[in-house]
Amino acid sequence: MHVSGYIGTFMVLIGLLVTIIGFARHRAVLLKVEPPPPGTLAPSRAAHVAAAMSCALVCVLLAAYLATNAT
């Protein structure tokens, strides 16, 4: 694999890390702005979770592709 393949894989993995950190920070802010009532679980925000998981999945698949096929 050439240097460009390593750099591309590294950049995709950094994107994955930023996606995960951004989702965690977003969720923390939402819980501060709209705390759940006492005795209940935090509400599920399916759209936010789906978007973060989709981005994470694309990053993982792209990193795997680059790691195996970059020449």
C-alpha positions in Angstrom: 0.0 0.0 0.0 1.3 3.4 -0.9 1.5 6.3 1.5 -1.7 7.8 0.1 -3.6 4.6 1.1 -2.3 4.9 4.7 -3.2 8.6 4.8 -6.7 7.9 3.4 -7.3 5.2 5.9 -6.1 7.4 8.8 -8.3 10.3 7.7 -11.4 8.0 7.5 -10.6 6.7 11.0 -10.3 10.3 12.3 -13.7 11.0 10.7 -15.1 8.0 12.6 -13.7 9.3 15.8 -15.1 12.7 15.2 -18.5 11.3 14.4 -18.6 9.3 17.7 -17.4 12.2 19.8 -19.8 14.6 18.1 -22.7 12.3 18.7 -21.8 11.9 22.4 -21.4 15.6 22.9 -24.7 16.3 21.1 -26.5 13.8 23.3 -25.0 15.3 26.4 -26.2 18.8 25.4 -29.7 17.5 24.6 -29.9 15.9 28.0 -28.9 19.2 29.7 -31.3 21.3 27.6 -34.2 18.8 28.0 -33.6 16.6 31.0 -35.9 13.6 31.2 -38.5 13.7 34.0 -37.4 12.0 37.3 -37.7 8.3 37.3 -37.7 7.9 33.5 -35.1 7.0 30.9 -33.7 9.5 28.5 -35.9 9.7 25.4 -34.7 7.9 22.3 -33.9 10.2 19.4 -34.0 7.6 16.7 -33.1 10.0 13.9 -30.0 11.2 15.7 -28.9 7.7 16.5 -29.6 6.5 13.0 -27.6 9.4 11.4 -24.6 8.8 13.7 -24.7 5.1 13.1 -24.9 5.6 9.4 -21.9 7.9 9.4 -20.0 5.5 11.5 -20.8 2.5 9.3 -19.7 4.4 6.2 -16.5 5.3 7.9 -15.8 1.8 8.9 -16.6 0.4 5.5 -14.5 3.0 3.7 -11.6 2.4 6.0 -11.8 -1.4 5.4 -12.0 -0.8 1.7 -9.0 1.5 1.7 -7.0 -0.8 3.9 -7.5 -3.8 1.6 -7.6 -2.2 -1.9 -5.5 0.9 -1.9 -2.5 0.5 -4.0 
